[in-house]
């Protein structure tokens, strides 16, 4: 296996793990809608984004924040939001 194929195989494996983790996250988030007074909690969203950015490598903090912004958006959509 050449270097490119090996790297892509590693990425494919990570993608499967990420997809499984996202499914778990969404499954936890969906029922929370009934517990919330309002769908959007800006302070909580800022904490989630800051935690995600801090957990990864500094060089990728901006990209990590962008991905988690979309994760939050999709979770709210699943909870019945826009």
C-alpha angles and dihedrals in degrees: 000000000000124000095259093050091047092051092048091051089054090049091049090052091049091047091055091050092047091050091051091049091048090052090052091047093050091047089055094045100048097068091048090076090081091054097050126091089207133010097236123060105177094188091053091047091052090051092049091050093046092048092049093048092048093048094059133059114293092236089063099040094110093049091045091053090050092052092047091048087059092045089054091047092052092046090053090048090053089049089059100269132120 
